[in-house]
Amino acid sequence: MSKELKIIRTRLEESPLLKEILKKGKDKYVLSVLSEISKTVGDNKKDLTKCTTSSIVNAIKQAYDLNLEIDARQHCHLIKYGDTANL
Protein backbone atom coordinates (compact mmCIF):
# COMPACT_ATOMS: atom_id res chain seq x y z
CA MET A 1 0.00 0.00 0.00
CA SER A 2 1.42 3.39 -0.97
CA LYS A 3 2.16 6.10 1.57
CA GLU A 4 -0.63 8.29 0.19
CA LEU A 5 -3.14 5.45 0.40
CA LYS A 6 -2.16 4.77 4.03
CA ILE A 7 -2.73 8.44 4.88
CA ILE A 8 -6.13 8.42 3.19
CA ARG A 9 -7.07 5.20 5.00
CA THR A 10 -6.19 6.69 8.37
CA ARG A 11 -8.13 9.87 7.65
CA LEU A 12 -11.18 7.99 6.43
CA GLU A 13 -11.15 5.71 9.46
CA GLU A 14 -10.93 8.75 11.76
CA SER A 15 -13.58 10.81 9.95
CA PRO A 16 -16.37 11.74 12.39
CA LEU A 17 -18.84 12.00 9.50
CA LEU A 18 -18.13 8.46 8.31
CA LYS A 19 -18.24 7.12 11.86
CA GLU A 20 -21.67 8.69 12.26
CA ILE A 21 -23.29 7.62 8.99
CA LEU A 22 -21.70 4.24 8.37
CA LYS A 23 -21.58 3.00 11.99
CA LYS A 24 -20.89 -0.76 12.07
CA GLY A 25 -20.29 -1.16 8.34
CA LYS A 26 -17.66 1.61 8.21
CA ASP A 27 -14.58 -0.63 8.07
CA LYS A 28 -15.89 -2.77 5.22
CA TYR A 29 -17.03 0.28 3.27
CA VAL A 30 -13.74 2.13 3.76
CA LEU A 31 -11.78 -0.93 2.60
CA SER A 32 -13.85 -1.21 -0.58
CA VAL A 33 -13.37 2.50 -1.32
CA LEU A 34 -9.62 2.18 -0.68
CA SER A 35 -9.50 -0.74 -3.07
CA GLU A 36 -11.08 1.39 -5.78
CA ILE A 37 -8.74 4.32 -5.01
CA SER A 38 -5.71 2.01 -5.21
CA LYS A 39 -6.65 1.09 -8.79
CA THR A 40 -6.03 4.70 -9.83
CA VAL A 41 -2.57 5.14 -8.28
CA GLY A 42 0.06 6.18 -10.80
CA ASP A 43 -2.38 7.41 -13.44
CA ASN A 44 -1.87 11.18 -13.65
CA LYS A 45 -5.43 11.80 -14.79
CA LYS A 46 -7.20 9.43 -12.38
CA ASP A 47 -4.99 9.19 -9.24
CA LEU A 48 -7.48 9.70 -6.41
CA THR A 49 -4.69 9.75 -3.79
CA LYS A 50 -4.03 13.30 -5.00
CA CYS A 51 -7.55 14.37 -3.97
CA THR A 52 -8.45 15.96 -0.66
CA THR A 53 -9.69 13.60 2.00
CA SER A 54 -12.69 15.83 2.64
CA SER A 55 -13.78 15.49 -1.00
CA ILE A 56 -13.48 11.70 -0.76
CA VAL A 57 -15.53 11.71 2.46
CA ASN A 58 -18.19 13.91 0.81
CA ALA A 59 -18.38 11.56 -2.19
CA ILE A 60 -18.73 8.58 0.15
CA LYS A 61 -21.56 10.36 1.98
CA GLN A 62 -23.29 11.09 -1.33
CA ALA A 63 -23.05 7.42 -2.32
CA TYR A 64 -24.35 6.39 1.09
CA ASP A 65 -27.29 8.83 0.84
CA LEU A 66 -28.16 7.32 -2.55
CA ASN A 67 -27.79 3.79 -1.14
CA LEU A 68 -24.96 3.04 -3.59
CA GLU A 69 -21.60 1.45 -2.95
CA ILE A 70 -18.25 2.47 -4.34
CA ASP A 71 -16.84 -0.97 -5.02
CA ALA A 72 -15.91 -3.50 -7.68
CA ARG A 73 -19.57 -3.90 -8.67
CA GLN A 74 -19.31 -0.34 -9.97
CA HIS A 75 -22.63 1.00 -8.76
CA CYS A 76 -20.90 4.37 -8.83
CA HIS A 77 -17.41 5.75 -9.30
CA LEU A 78 -15.10 8.34 -7.83
CA ILE A 79 -13.80 10.69 -10.49
CA LYS A 80 -10.82 13.01 -9.98
CA TYR A 81 -11.31 16.63 -10.99
CA GLY A 82 -8.29 18.70 -9.98
CA ASP A 83 -7.74 17.85 -6.33
CA THR A 84 -11.36 16.91 -5.75
CA ALA A 85 -12.97 13.47 -5.81
CA ASN A 86 -16.48 13.54 -7.25
CA LEU A 87 -19.13 10.87 -7.22
Secondary structure, 3 states (H helix, E strand, C coil): CCHHHHHHHHHHHHCHHHHHHHHHHHHHHHHHHHHHHHCCCCCCCCCHHHCCHHHHHHHHHHHHHCCCCCCCCCCCCCEEECCEEEC
